[in-house]
Amino acid sequence: MAGGSGHILFFEPRSGGHRAEFIQYLLDQIISENFRAGWRYTFAVSDKLLRGHNGLAHLADSLDSVELVALDEDTSKHWKTCRTLIDRIQPTHLILMDLTSVELSLCFVRPPCLVSGILFVQYPELRSGDWKQRLKFIAKHLKTGLFLRSSNPQHIFLLNGESACDYLNQRFKTVCYQPIPDPVLPGEPSPNFDLRAQYGLGGDSRIFLFFGSISERKGARILFKSLACISQETAQQSTFLFFGKPEQGYEDRYAEAFRRLRKIRPELKVVSDPRFFQTTEMKAVFQQADWILLPY
């Protein structure tokens, strides 16, 4: 990238999912000089994330151009924390690694620097849902308009969101929404991870995998309804793995769907594991599962 001078603040107040690996990737890019030479970089990162990944702090400390700041993840005042950092370091560009965490605050203030961010929660598809989803769509739509007018962001990135970007750019007469691919991080499948041994699965059972954040928008309800309709013979020969956490607000419905399914199809083996899987583990799971379910 071009030279010059500037200071980028990466703000990441949360620790779930693959966030540590994303920070690792950015640091690796700085090491390989794919970022702007002569610039400075401040990574404000969740303290929980840093405690779970000590290597990030050691790597950041080895780079003269990088400052690492630990954030209290338990606080709900993300924008207040971010604004304090902006006032202290005076960055030329703020990159919000999770835009949703401060989007509401940015509806009413404009930071004194360029703003970009990643929007993980896409909402245009809610237009075709039930009345609750449509109300949610209207609320998010209004918030988006306020946010764009107040903050005038440079880039908003959506993971695998080509159609959502097209809709948002057209609806709000902007070009700031841009799709980016969900990153596939390097690493070979873990040689020590045996999916069948880990969960006590028979050697002749067909393994179906549903992975990632579990919610209605990702087809979980449709999948549960479908599983209740399969034949007894198919159920006896199959195992369905749900690897991921239910989204906030969906926990009770997810638990109830599990209870109902086990009552209707007791011969069907269903496994739920909400823990975070490292990339190498997840690659091993993909390699060993027979089918990957994407009921979007």
Residue pairs with C-beta under 8 A, 6 or more apart in sequence:
1 34
1 35
1 36
1 37
2 36
3 36
3 37
3 38
4 36
4 38
4 39
5 38
5 39
6 36
6 39
6 40
6 91
6 92
6 93
7 39
7 40
7 41
7 42
7 89
7 90
7 91
7 92
7 93
8 39
8 40
8 41
8 42
8 91
8 92
8 93
8 94
8 95
9 42
9 44
9 85
9 86
9 89
9 91
9 93
9 94
9 95
9 113
10 23
10 26
10 41
10 42
10 43
10 44
10 45
10 95
10 97
11 44
11 78
11 82
11 85
11 94
11 95
11 96
11 97
11 102
12 19
12 22
12 23
12 43
12 44
12 45
12 46
12 49
12 71
12 97
12 98
13 44
13 46
13 71
13 73
13 78
13 81
13 82
13 98
13 101
14 46
14 49
14 73
14 98
14 101
15 46
15 48
15 49
15 52
15 73
16 245
16 276
17 276
18 183
18 185
18 279
19 46
19 49
19 97
19 98
20 49
20 52
20 53
20 56
21 185
21 279
22 97
22 183
23 43
23 45
23 49
23 56
23 97
24 53
24 55
24 56
24 59
25 183
25 185
26 43
27 43
27 56
27 59
27 60
27 63
27 66
29 35
30 41
30 63
30 65
30 66
31 63
35 41
39 65
40 65
40 66
40 67
41 65
41 66
41 67
42 66
42 67
42 68
42 69
42 85
42 89
42 91
43 60
43 66
43 67
43 68
43 69
44 69
44 71
44 81
44 82
44 85
45 56
45 68
45 69
45 70
45 71
46 70
46 71
46 73
47 70
47 71
47 72
47 73
48 73
49 56
49 73
50 56
50 57
50 68
50 70
56 68
57 68
60 66
60 67
60 68
61 68
67 89
69 85
71 81
72 81
75 81
78 101
78 102
78 105
79 102
79 105
79 106
79 109
82 94
82 96
82 102
83 109
83 111
86 94
86 111
86 112
86 113
90 112
90 113
91 113
92 113
92 114
93 113
93 114
93 115
93 116
93 154
94 111
94 113
94 114
94 115
94 116
95 116
95 117
96 102
96 115
96 116
96 117
96 118
97 117
97 118
98 117
98 118
98 120
99 117
99 118
99 119
99 120
99 156
100 119
100 120
100 121
103 119
103 143
103 147
104 143
106 115
106 147
106 150
106 151
107 143
107 146
107 147
107 150
107 151
108 146
108 150
109 150
109 151
110 150
110 151
110 152
111 151
114 154
115 151
115 152
115 153
115 154
116 153
116 154
116 155
116 156
116 157
117 153
117 155
117 156
117 157
118 156
118 157
118 158
118 159
118 180
119 156
119 157
119 158
119 161
120 159
122 158
122 161
122 164
123 136
123 137
123 140
123 141
123 164
124 137
124 163
124 164
124 167
124 168
125 164
125 217
126 133
126 134
126 136
126 137
126 140
126 217
127 134
127 137
129 137
129 216
144 168
144 172
145 172
147 153
148 172
148 174
148 176
153 176
154 176
155 176
155 178
156 168
156 176
156 177
156 178
157 178
157 179
157 180
158 164
158 165
158 177
158 178
158 179
158 180
159 179
159 180
159 181
159 182
160 179
160 180
160 181
160 182
161 177
161 179
162 179
164 177
164 179
165 177
165 178
165 179
168 174
168 177
169 175
169 176
169 177
185 279
187 279
187 280
187 283
188 280
188 283
189 280
189 283
189 284
189 286
189 287
190 278
190 280
190 281
190 283
190 284
191 284
193 280
193 281
193 284
193 285
193 288
194 288
195 201
195 207
195 284
195 285
195 288
195 289
196 202
196 203
196 205
196 207
196 288
199 239
199 241
199 271
199 273
201 207
201 239
201 269
204 237
205 237
205 238
205 239
205 269
206 237
206 238
206 239
206 290
206 291
207 238
207 239
207 241
207 288
207 289
207 290
207 291
208 238
208 239
208 240
208 241
208 289
208 290
208 291
208 293
209 241
209 243
209 285
209 286
209 289
209 291
209 292
209 293
210 220
210 223
210 240
210 241
210 242
210 243
210 244
210 293
210 295
211 241
211 242
211 243
211 244
211 282
211 285
211 292
212 218
212 243
212 244
213 244
213 245
213 246
213 247
214 220
214 242
214 244
214 245
214 246
214 247
214 250
214 254
215 246
215 247
215 250
216 250
216 253
218 295
218 296
219 294
219 295
219 296
220 246
220 250
220 254
220 257
220 295
221 253
221 257
222 295
223 293
223 295
224 257
224 260
224 261
226 295
227 240
227 261
227 265
227 268
227 270
228 260
228 261
228 264
228 265
230 238
230 265
230 268
232 265
232 267
235 265
235 267
235 268
236 267
236 268
238 268
238 269
239 269
239 270
239 271
240 268
240 269
240 270
240 271
240 293
241 271
241 273
241 285
241 289
242 270
242 271
242 272
242 273
243 273
243 277
243 282
243 285
244 274
245 274
246 253
246 254
246 274
258 270
258 272
261 268
261 270
262 268
262 270
277 285
286 292
